[in-house]
Amino acid sequence: MRITVDRSKCTALGVCESLAPELFEVQEDGSLIILNERPEGSLCSAAREAVEGCPTEALRIEED
């Protein structure tokens, strides 16, 4: 699995960070950093929850 972000859709609301703080971080300038693009184990379910919770649908999961 790989997490990707469409930066043109991301508004940095921080929903992903609140759902999976070990995977996402919103910077002070409003940009989103994916801390772990290829989560494994229990982080996979956190990644899916964050992607589903993204209100702008900016996040996607690509399966390997």
LUMLUMDREN-2810 file (N, C-alpha, C; in Angstrom, 1 decimal):
<atoms>
<atom><aa>M</aa><ch>A</ch><at>N</at><xx>0.8</xx><yy>-1.2</yy><zz>0.0</zz></atom>
<atom><aa>M</aa><ch>A</ch><at>CA</at><xx>0.0</xx><yy>0.0</yy><zz>0.0</zz></atom>
<atom><aa>M</aa><ch>A</ch><at>C</at><xx>0.9</xx><yy>1.2</yy><zz>0.0</zz></atom>
<atom><aa>R</aa><ch>A</ch><at>N</at><xx>0.4</xx><yy>2.3</yy><zz>-0.7</zz></atom>
<atom><aa>R</aa><ch>A</ch><at>CA</at><xx>1.1</xx><yy>3.6</yy><zz>-0.7</zz></atom>
<atom><aa>R</aa><ch>A</ch><at>C</at><xx>0.1</xx><yy>4.7</yy><zz>-0.6</zz></atom>
<atom><aa>I</aa><ch>A</ch><at>N</at><xx>0.3</xx><yy>5.6</yy><zz>0.3</zz></atom>
<atom><aa>I</aa><ch>A</ch><at>CA</at><xx>-0.6</xx><yy>6.8</yy><zz>0.4</zz></atom>
<atom><aa>I</aa><ch>A</ch><at>C</at><xx>-0.1</xx><yy>7.9</yy><zz>-0.5</zz></atom>
<atom><aa>T</aa><ch>A</ch><at>N</at><xx>-1.0</xx><yy>8.5</yy><zz>-1.2</zz></atom>
<atom><aa>T</aa><ch>A</ch><at>CA</at><xx>-0.7</xx><yy>9.7</yy><zz>-2.0</zz></atom>
<atom><aa>T</aa><ch>A</ch><at>C</at><xx>-1.7</xx><yy>10.8</yy><zz>-1.7</zz></atom>
<atom><aa>V</aa><ch>A</ch><at>N</at><xx>-1.2</xx><yy>12.0</yy><zz>-2.0</zz></atom>
<atom><aa>V</aa><ch>A</ch><at>CA</at><xx>-2.1</xx><yy>13.2</yy><zz>-1.7</zz></atom>
<atom><aa>V</aa><ch>A</ch><at>C</at><xx>-2.1</xx><yy>14.0</yy><zz>-3.0</zz></atom>
<atom><aa>D</aa><ch>A</ch><at>N</at><xx>-3.3</xx><yy>14.5</yy><zz>-3.3</zz></atom>
<atom><aa>D</aa><ch>A</ch><at>CA</at><xx>-3.5</xx><yy>15.4</yy><zz>-4.4</zz></atom>
<atom><aa>D</aa><ch>A</ch><at>C</at><xx>-3.5</xx><yy>16.8</yy><zz>-3.8</zz></atom>
<atom><aa>R</aa><ch>A</ch><at>N</at><xx>-2.3</xx><yy>17.4</yy><zz>-4.0</zz></atom>
<atom><aa>R</aa><ch>A</ch><at>CA</at><xx>-2.1</xx><yy>18.7</yy><zz>-3.3</zz></atom>
<atom><aa>R</aa><ch>A</ch><at>C</at><xx>-3.1</xx><yy>19.8</yy><zz>-3.8</zz></atom>
<atom><aa>S</aa><ch>A</ch><at>N</at><xx>-3.6</xx><yy>19.6</yy><zz>-5.0</zz></atom>
<atom><aa>S</aa><ch>A</ch><at>CA</at><xx>-4.6</xx><yy>20.6</yy><zz>-5.5</zz></atom>
<atom><aa>S</aa><ch>A</ch><at>C</at><xx>-5.9</xx><yy>20.5</yy><zz>-4.8</zz></atom>
<atom><aa>K</aa><ch>A</ch><at>N</at><xx>-6.2</xx><yy>19.4</yy><zz>-4.2</zz></atom>
<atom><aa>K</aa><ch>A</ch><at>CA</at><xx>-7.4</xx><yy>19.2</yy><zz>-3.4</zz></atom>
<atom><aa>K</aa><ch>A</ch><at>C</at><xx>-7.3</xx><yy>19.4</yy><zz>-1.9</zz></atom>
<atom><aa>C</aa><ch>A</ch><at>N</at><xx>-6.0</xx><yy>19.2</yy><zz>-1.4</zz></atom>
<atom><aa>C</aa><ch>A</ch><at>CA</at><xx>-5.8</xx><yy>19.3</yy><zz>0.0</zz></atom>
<atom><aa>C</aa><ch>A</ch><at>C</at><xx>-5.9</xx><yy>20.7</yy><zz>0.6</zz></atom>
<atom><aa>T</aa><ch>A</ch><at>N</at><xx>-6.7</xx><yy>20.9</yy><zz>1.6</zz></atom>
<atom><aa>T</aa><ch>A</ch><at>CA</at><xx>-6.9</xx><yy>22.2</yy><zz>2.2</zz></atom>
<atom><aa>T</aa><ch>A</ch><at>C</at><xx>-6.3</xx><yy>22.2</yy><zz>3.6</zz></atom>
<atom><aa>A</aa><ch>A</ch><at>N</at><xx>-5.6</xx><yy>21.2</yy><zz>4.0</zz></atom>
<atom><aa>A</aa><ch>A</ch><at>CA</at><xx>-4.9</xx><yy>21.1</yy><zz>5.3</zz></atom>
<atom><aa>A</aa><ch>A</ch><at>C</at><xx>-5.8</xx><yy>21.3</yy><zz>6.5</zz></atom>
<atom><aa>L</aa><ch>A</ch><at>N</at><xx>-7.0</xx><yy>20.7</yy><zz>6.4</zz></atom>
<atom><aa>L</aa><ch>A</ch><at>CA</at><xx>-7.9</xx><yy>20.8</yy><zz>7.6</zz></atom>
<atom><aa>L</aa><ch>A</ch><at>C</at><xx>-7.4</xx><yy>20.0</yy><zz>8.8</zz></atom>
<atom><aa>G</aa><ch>A</ch><at>N</at><xx>-6.6</xx><yy>19.0</yy><zz>8.5</zz></atom>
<atom><aa>G</aa><ch>A</ch><at>CA</at><xx>-6.0</xx><yy>18.3</yy><zz>9.6</zz></atom>
<atom><aa>G</aa><ch>A</ch><at>C</at><xx>-6.9</xx><yy>17.1</yy><zz>10.1</zz></atom>
<atom><aa>V</aa><ch>A</ch><at>N</at><xx>-7.9</xx><yy>16.7</yy><zz>9.3</zz></atom>
<atom><aa>V</aa><ch>A</ch><at>CA</at><xx>-8.7</xx><yy>15.5</yy><zz>9.7</zz></atom>
<atom><aa>V</aa><ch>A</ch><at>C</at><xx>-7.8</xx><yy>14.3</yy><zz>9.7</zz></atom>
<atom><aa>C</aa><ch>A</ch><at>N</at><xx>-7.0</xx><yy>14.2</yy><zz>8.6</zz></atom>
<atom><aa>C</aa><ch>A</ch><at>CA</at><xx>-6.1</xx><yy>13.0</yy><zz>8.5</zz></atom>
<atom><aa>C</aa><ch>A</ch><at>C</at><xx>-5.1</xx><yy>12.9</yy><zz>9.7</zz></atom>
<atom><aa>E</aa><ch>A</ch><at>N</at><xx>-4.6</xx><yy>14.1</yy><zz>10.1</zz></atom>
<atom><aa>E</aa><ch>A</ch><at>CA</at><xx>-3.6</xx><yy>14.1</yy><zz>11.2</zz></atom>
<atom><aa>E</aa><ch>A</ch><at>C</at><xx>-4.3</xx><yy>13.7</yy><zz>12.5</zz></atom>
<atom><aa>S</aa><ch>A</ch><at>N</at><xx>-5.6</xx><yy>14.1</yy><zz>12.7</zz></atom>
<atom><aa>S</aa><ch>A</ch><at>CA</at><xx>-6.3</xx><yy>13.8</yy><zz>13.9</zz></atom>
<atom><aa>S</aa><ch>A</ch><at>C</at><xx>-6.6</xx><yy>12.3</yy><zz>13.9</zz></atom>
<atom><aa>L</aa><ch>A</ch><at>N</at><xx>-6.9</xx><yy>11.7</yy><zz>12.8</zz></atom>
<atom><aa>L</aa><ch>A</ch><at>CA</at><xx>-7.2</xx><yy>10.3</yy><zz>12.7</zz></atom>
<atom><aa>L</aa><ch>A</ch><at>C</at><xx>-5.9</xx><yy>9.4</yy><zz>12.7</zz></atom>
<atom><aa>A</aa><ch>A</ch><at>N</at><xx>-4.8</xx><yy>9.9</yy><zz>12.2</zz></atom>
<atom><aa>A</aa><ch>A</ch><at>CA</at><xx>-3.6</xx><yy>9.1</yy><zz>12.1</zz></atom>
<atom><aa>A</aa><ch>A</ch><at>C</at><xx>-2.4</xx><yy>10.0</yy><zz>12.2</zz></atom>
<atom><aa>P</aa><ch>A</ch><at>N</at><xx>-2.1</xx><yy>10.4</yy><zz>13.5</zz></atom>
<atom><aa>P</aa><ch>A</ch><at>CA</at><xx>-1.0</xx><yy>11.4</yy><zz>13.7</zz></atom>
<atom><aa>P</aa><ch>A</ch><at>C</at><xx>0.4</xx><yy>10.8</yy><zz>13.4</zz></atom>
<atom><aa>E</aa><ch>A</ch><at>N</at><xx>0.4</xx><yy>9.4</yy><zz>13.4</zz></atom>
<atom><aa>E</aa><ch>A</ch><at>CA</at><xx>1.7</xx><yy>8.8</yy><zz>13.1</zz></atom>
<atom><aa>E</aa><ch>A</ch><at>C</at><xx>2.0</xx><yy>8.7</yy><zz>11.6</zz></atom>
<atom><aa>L</aa><ch>A</ch><at>N</at><xx>1.0</xx><yy>9.1</yy><zz>10.8</zz></atom>
<atom><aa>L</aa><ch>A</ch><at>CA</at><xx>1.1</xx><yy>9.1</yy><zz>9.3</zz></atom>
<atom><aa>L</aa><ch>A</ch><at>C</at><xx>1.1</xx><yy>10.5</yy><zz>8.7</zz></atom>
<atom><aa>F</aa><ch>A</ch><at>N</at><xx>0.4</xx><yy>11.4</yy><zz>9.3</zz></atom>
<atom><aa>F</aa><ch>A</ch><at>CA</at><xx>0.2</xx><yy>12.7</yy><zz>8.7</zz></atom>
<atom><aa>F</aa><ch>A</ch><at>C</at><xx>0.6</xx><yy>13.9</yy><zz>9.6</zz></atom>
<atom><aa>E</aa><ch>A</ch><at>N</at><xx>1.1</xx><yy>15.0</yy><zz>9.0</zz></atom>
<atom><aa>E</aa><ch>A</ch><at>CA</at><xx>1.4</xx><yy>16.1</yy><zz>9.8</zz></atom>
<atom><aa>E</aa><ch>A</ch><at>C</at><xx>1.1</xx><yy>17.4</yy><zz>9.0</zz></atom>
<atom><aa>V</aa><ch>A</ch><at>N</at><xx>0.3</xx><yy>18.3</yy><zz>9.5</zz></atom>
<atom><aa>V</aa><ch>A</ch><at>CA</at><xx>0.0</xx><yy>19.5</yy><zz>8.8</zz></atom>
<atom><aa>V</aa><ch>A</ch><at>C</at><xx>1.0</xx><yy>20.6</yy><zz>9.3</zz></atom>
<atom><aa>Q</aa><ch>A</ch><at>N</at><xx>1.7</xx><yy>21.2</yy><zz>8.4</zz></atom>
<atom><aa>Q</aa><ch>A</ch><at>CA</at><xx>2.7</xx><yy>22.2</yy><zz>8.8</zz></atom>
<atom><aa>Q</aa><ch>A</ch><at>C</at><xx>2.1</xx><yy>23.5</yy><zz>9.1</zz></atom>
<atom><aa>E</aa><ch>A</ch><at>N</at><xx>2.8</xx><yy>24.4</yy><zz>9.7</zz></atom>
<atom><aa>E</aa><ch>A</ch><at>CA</at><xx>2.3</xx><yy>25.8</yy><zz>10.0</zz></atom>
<atom><aa>E</aa><ch>A</ch><at>C</at><xx>2.0</xx><yy>26.5</yy><zz>8.7</zz></atom>
<atom><aa>D</aa><ch>A</ch><at>N</at><xx>2.7</xx><yy>26.2</yy><zz>7.6</zz></atom>
<atom><aa>D</aa><ch>A</ch><at>CA</at><xx>2.4</xx><yy>26.9</yy><zz>6.3</zz></atom>
<atom><aa>D</aa><ch>A</ch><at>C</at><xx>1.2</xx><yy>26.3</yy><zz>5.6</zz></atom>
<atom><aa>G</aa><ch>A</ch><at>N</at><xx>0.5</xx><yy>25.3</yy><zz>6.2</zz></atom>
<atom><aa>G</aa><ch>A</ch><at>CA</at><xx>-0.7</xx><yy>24.7</yy><zz>5.6</zz></atom>
<atom><aa>G</aa><ch>A</ch><at>C</at><xx>-0.4</xx><yy>23.5</yy><zz>4.7</zz></atom>
<atom><aa>S</aa><ch>A</ch><at>N</at><xx>0.9</xx><yy>23.1</yy><zz>4.6</zz></atom>
<atom><aa>S</aa><ch>A</ch><at>CA</at><xx>1.2</xx><yy>22.0</yy><zz>3.7</zz></atom>
<atom><aa>S</aa><ch>A</ch><at>C</at><xx>1.1</xx><yy>20.7</yy><zz>4.5</zz></atom>
<atom><aa>L</aa><ch>A</ch><at>N</at><xx>0.7</xx><yy>19.6</yy><zz>3.8</zz></atom>
<atom><aa>L</aa><ch>A</ch><at>CA</at><xx>0.6</xx><yy>18.3</yy><zz>4.5</zz></atom>
<atom><aa>L</aa><ch>A</ch><at>C</at><xx>1.9</xx><yy>17.5</yy><zz>4.2</zz></atom>
<atom><aa>I</aa><ch>A</ch><at>N</at><xx>2.4</xx><yy>16.9</yy><zz>5.2</zz></atom>
<atom><aa>I</aa><ch>A</ch><at>CA</at><xx>3.5</xx><yy>16.0</yy><zz>5.1</zz></atom>
<atom><aa>I</aa><ch>A</ch><at>C</at><xx>3.0</xx><yy>14.6</yy><zz>5.4</zz></atom>
<atom><aa>I</aa><ch>A</ch><at>N</at><xx>3.2</xx><yy>13.6</yy><zz>4.5</zz></atom>
<atom><aa>I</aa><ch>A</ch><at>CA</at><xx>3.0</xx><yy>12.2</yy><zz>4.8</zz></atom>
<atom><aa>I</aa><ch>A</ch><at>C</at><xx>4.2</xx><yy>11.7</yy><zz>5.4</zz></atom>
<atom><aa>L</aa><ch>A</ch><at>N</at><xx>4.1</xx><yy>11.3</yy><zz>6.7</zz></atom>
<atom><aa>L</aa><ch>A</ch><at>CA</at><xx>5.3</xx><yy>10.8</yy><zz>7.5</zz></atom>
<atom><aa>L</aa><ch>A</ch><at>C</at><xx>5.7</xx><yy>9.4</yy><zz>7.1</zz></atom>
<atom><aa>N</aa><ch>A</ch><at>N</at><xx>4.7</xx><yy>8.6</yy><zz>6.6</zz></atom>
<atom><aa>N</aa><ch>A</ch><at>CA</at><xx>5.0</xx><yy>7.3</yy><zz>6.2</zz></atom>
<atom><aa>N</aa><ch>A</ch><at>C</at><xx>4.1</xx><yy>6.9</yy><zz>5.0</zz></atom>
<atom><aa>E</aa><ch>A</ch><at>N</at><xx>4.7</xx><yy>7.0</yy><zz>3.8</zz></atom>
<atom><aa>E</aa><ch>A</ch><at>CA</at><xx>3.9</xx><yy>6.7</yy><zz>2.6</zz></atom>
<atom><aa>E</aa><ch>A</ch><at>C</at><xx>3.5</xx><yy>5.3</yy><zz>2.5</zz></atom>
<atom><aa>R</aa><ch>A</ch><at>N</at><xx>4.3</xx><yy>4.4</yy><zz>3.1</zz></atom>
<atom><aa>R</aa><ch>A</ch><at>CA</at><xx>4.1</xx><yy>2.9</yy><zz>2.9</zz></atom>
<atom><aa>R</aa><ch>A</ch><at>C</at><xx>3.9</xx><yy>2.3</yy><zz>4.3</zz></atom>
<atom><aa>P</aa><ch>A</ch><at>N</at><xx>2.7</xx><yy>2.5</yy><zz>4.9</zz></atom>
<atom><aa>P</aa><ch>A</ch><at>CA</at><xx>2.5</xx><yy>2.0</yy><zz>6.2</zz></atom>
<atom><aa>P</aa><ch>A</ch><at>C</at><xx>2.3</xx><yy>0.4</yy><zz>6.2</zz></atom>
<atom><aa>E</aa><ch>A</ch><at>N</at><xx>2.6</xx><yy>-0.2</yy><zz>7.3</zz></atom>
<atom><aa>E</aa><ch>A</ch><at>CA</at><xx>2.5</xx><yy>-1.6</yy><zz>7.4</zz></atom>
<atom><aa>E</aa><ch>A</ch><at>C</at><xx>1.7</xx><yy>-2.0</yy><zz>8.7</zz></atom>
<atom><aa>G</aa><ch>A</ch><at>N</at><xx>1.2</xx><yy>-3.2</yy><zz>8.8</zz></atom>
<atom><aa>G</aa><ch>A</ch><at>CA</at><xx>0.6</xx><yy>-3.7</yy><zz>10.0</zz></atom>
<atom><aa>G</aa><ch>A</ch><at>C</at><xx>-0.6</xx><yy>-2.9</yy><zz>10.4</zz></atom>
<atom><aa>S</aa><ch>A</ch><at>N</at><xx>-0.7</xx><yy>-2.5</yy><zz>11.7</zz></atom>
<atom><aa>S</aa><ch>A</ch><at>CA</at><xx>-1.8</xx><yy>-1.8</yy><zz>12.2</zz></atom>
<atom><aa>S</aa><ch>A</ch><at>C</at><xx>-2.0</xx><yy>-0.4</yy><zz>11.6</zz></atom>
<atom><aa>L</aa><ch>A</ch><at>N</at><xx>-0.9</xx><yy>0.1</yy><zz>11.1</zz></atom>
<atom><aa>L</aa><ch>A</ch><at>CA</at><xx>-1.0</xx><yy>1.5</yy><zz>10.5</zz></atom>
<atom><aa>L</aa><ch>A</ch><at>C</at><xx>-1.8</xx><yy>1.5</yy><zz>9.2</zz></atom>
<atom><aa>C</aa><ch>A</ch><at>N</at><xx>-1.9</xx><yy>0.3</yy><zz>8.6</zz></atom>
<atom><aa>C</aa><ch>A</ch><at>CA</at><xx>-2.7</xx><yy>0.3</yy><zz>7.3</zz></atom>
<atom><aa>C</aa><ch>A</ch><at>C</at><xx>-4.2</xx><yy>0.6</yy><zz>7.6</zz></atom>
<atom><aa>S</aa><ch>A</ch><at>N</at><xx>-4.7</xx><yy>0.1</yy><zz>8.7</zz></atom>
<atom><aa>S</aa><ch>A</ch><at>CA</at><xx>-6.1</xx><yy>0.5</yy><zz>9.0</zz></atom>
<atom><aa>S</aa><ch>A</ch><at>C</at><xx>-6.3</xx><yy>2.0</yy><zz>9.4</zz></atom>
<atom><aa>A</aa><ch>A</ch><at>N</at><xx>-5.3</xx><yy>2.5</yy><zz>10.0</zz></atom>
<atom><aa>A</aa><ch>A</ch><at>CA</at><xx>-5.3</xx><yy>4.0</yy><zz>10.3</zz></atom>
<atom><aa>A</aa><ch>A</ch><at>C</at><xx>-5.2</xx><yy>4.8</yy><zz>9.1</zz></atom>
<atom><aa>A</aa><ch>A</ch><at>N</at><xx>-4.4</xx><yy>4.3</yy><zz>8.1</zz></atom>
<atom><aa>A</aa><ch>A</ch><at>CA</at><xx>-4.3</xx><yy>5.0</yy><zz>6.8</zz></atom>
<atom><aa>A</aa><ch>A</ch><at>C</at><xx>-5.6</xx><yy>5.0</yy><zz>6.1</zz></atom>
<atom><aa>R</aa><ch>A</ch><at>N</at><xx>-6.3</xx><yy>3.8</yy><zz>6.1</zz></atom>
<atom><aa>R</aa><ch>A</ch><at>CA</at><xx>-7.6</xx><yy>3.7</yy><zz>5.4</zz></atom>
<atom><aa>R</aa><ch>A</ch><at>C</at><xx>-8.6</xx><yy>4.6</yy><zz>6.0</zz></atom>
<atom><aa>E</aa><ch>A</ch><at>N</at><xx>-8.6</xx><yy>4.7</yy><zz>7.4</zz></atom>
<atom><aa>E</aa><ch>A</ch><at>CA</at><xx>-9.6</xx><yy>5.5</yy><zz>8.1</zz></atom>
<atom><aa>E</aa><ch>A</ch><at>C</at><xx>-9.3</xx><yy>7.0</yy><zz>7.7</zz></atom>
<atom><aa>A</aa><ch>A</ch><at>N</at><xx>-8.1</xx><yy>7.4</yy><zz>7.7</zz></atom>
<atom><aa>A</aa><ch>A</ch><at>CA</at><xx>-7.8</xx><yy>8.8</yy><zz>7.3</zz></atom>
<atom><aa>A</aa><ch>A</ch><at>C</at><xx>-8.2</xx><yy>9.1</yy><zz>5.9</zz></atom>
<atom><aa>V</aa><ch>A</ch><at>N</at><xx>-7.9</xx><yy>8.2</yy><zz>5.0</zz></atom>
<atom><aa>V</aa><ch>A</ch><at>CA</at><xx>-8.3</xx><yy>8.5</yy><zz>3.6</zz></atom>
<atom><aa>V</aa><ch>A</ch><at>C</at><xx>-9.8</xx><yy>8.6</yy><zz>3.5</zz></atom>
<atom><aa>E</aa><ch>A</ch><at>N</at><xx>-10.5</xx><yy>7.7</yy><zz>4.1</zz></atom>
<atom><aa>E</aa><ch>A</ch><at>CA</at><xx>-12.0</xx><yy>7.8</yy><zz>4.1</zz></atom>
<atom><aa>E</aa><ch>A</ch><at>C</at><xx>-12.5</xx><yy>9.0</yy><zz>4.8</zz></atom>
<atom><aa>G</aa><ch>A</ch><at>N</at><xx>-11.8</xx><yy>9.5</yy><zz>5.8</zz></atom>
<atom><aa>G</aa><ch>A</ch><at>CA</at><xx>-12.2</xx><yy>10.7</yy><zz>6.5</zz></atom>
<atom><aa>G</aa><ch>A</ch><at>C</at><xx>-11.9</xx><yy>12.0</yy><zz>5.9</zz></atom>
<atom><aa>C</aa><ch>A</ch><at>N</at><xx>-11.1</xx><yy>12.0</yy><zz>4.8</zz></atom>
<atom><aa>C</aa><ch>A</ch><at>CA</at><xx>-10.7</xx><yy>13.3</yy><zz>4.2</zz></atom>
<atom><aa>C</aa><ch>A</ch><at>C</at><xx>-11.8</xx><yy>13.9</yy><zz>3.5</zz></atom>
<atom><aa>P</aa><ch>A</ch><at>N</at><xx>-12.2</xx><yy>15.1</yy><zz>4.0</zz></atom>
<atom><aa>P</aa><ch>A</ch><at>CA</at><xx>-13.4</xx><yy>15.8</yy><zz>3.5</zz></atom>
<atom><aa>P</aa><ch>A</ch><at>C</at><xx>-13.3</xx><yy>16.3</yy><zz>2.0</zz></atom>
<atom><aa>T</aa><ch>A</ch><at>N</at><xx>-12.0</xx><yy>16.5</yy><zz>1.6</zz></atom>
<atom><aa>T</aa><ch>A</ch><at>CA</at><xx>-11.8</xx><yy>17.0</yy><zz>0.2</zz></atom>
<atom><aa>T</aa><ch>A</ch><at>C</at><xx>-11.4</xx><yy>15.9</yy><zz>-0.7</zz></atom>
<atom><aa>E</aa><ch>A</ch><at>N</at><xx>-11.3</xx><yy>14.6</yy><zz>-0.2</zz></atom>
<atom><aa>E</aa><ch>A</ch><at>CA</at><xx>-11.0</xx><yy>13.5</yy><zz>-1.0</zz></atom>
<atom><aa>E</aa><ch>A</ch><at>C</at><xx>-9.6</xx><yy>13.7</yy><zz>-1.7</zz></atom>
<atom><aa>A</aa><ch>A</ch><at>N</at><xx>-8.7</xx><yy>14.3</yy><zz>-1.0</zz></atom>
<atom><aa>A</aa><ch>A</ch><at>CA</at><xx>-7.3</xx><yy>14.6</yy><zz>-1.5</zz></atom>
<atom><aa>A</aa><ch>A</ch><at>C</at><xx>-6.4</xx><yy>13.4</yy><zz>-1.3</zz></atom>
<atom><aa>L</aa><ch>A</ch><at>N</at><xx>-6.7</xx><yy>12.5</yy><zz>-0.4</zz></atom>
<atom><aa>L</aa><ch>A</ch><at>CA</at><xx>-5.9</xx><yy>11.3</yy><zz>-0.1</zz></atom>
<atom><aa>L</aa><ch>A</ch><at>C</at><xx>-6.4</xx><yy>10.1</yy><zz>-0.8</zz></atom>
<atom><aa>R</aa><ch>A</ch><at>N</at><xx>-5.4</xx><yy>9.3</yy><zz>-1.3</zz></atom>
<atom><aa>R</aa><ch>A</ch><at>CA</at><xx>-5.7</xx><yy>8.0</yy><zz>-1.9</zz></atom>
<atom><aa>R</aa><ch>A</ch><at>C</at><xx>-4.8</xx><yy>6.9</yy><zz>-1.5</zz></atom>
<atom><aa>I</aa><ch>A</ch><at>N</at><xx>-5.2</xx><yy>5.7</yy><zz>-1.6</zz></atom>
<atom><aa>I</aa><ch>A</ch><at>CA</at><xx>-4.3</xx><yy>4.6</yy><zz>-1.3</zz></atom>
<atom><aa>I</aa><ch>A</ch><at>C</at><xx>-4.2</xx><yy>3.8</yy><zz>-2.6</zz></atom>
<atom><aa>E</aa><ch>A</ch><at>N</at><xx>-2.9</xx><yy>3.6</yy><zz>-3.0</zz></atom>
<atom><aa>E</aa><ch>A</ch><at>CA</at><xx>-2.6</xx><yy>2.8</yy><zz>-4.1</zz></atom>
<atom><aa>E</aa><ch>A</ch><at>C</at><xx>-2.1</xx><yy>1.5</yy><zz>-3.6</zz></atom>
<atom><aa>E</aa><ch>A</ch><at>N</at><xx>-2.7</xx><yy>0.4</yy><zz>-4.1</zz></atom>
<atom><aa>E</aa><ch>A</ch><at>CA</at><xx>-2.3</xx><yy>-0.9</yy><zz>-3.7</zz></atom>
<atom><aa>E</aa><ch>A</ch><at>C</at><xx>-1.1</xx><yy>-1.4</yy><zz>-4.5</zz></atom>
<atom><aa>D</aa><ch>A</ch><at>N</at><xx>-0.2</xx><yy>-2.0</yy><zz>-3.9</zz></atom>
<atom><aa>D</aa><ch>A</ch><at>CA</at><xx>1.0</xx><yy>-2.5</yy><zz>-4.6</zz></atom>
<atom><aa>D</aa><ch>A</ch><at>C</at><xx>0.7</xx><yy>-3.8</yy><zz>-5.3</zz></atom>
</atoms>
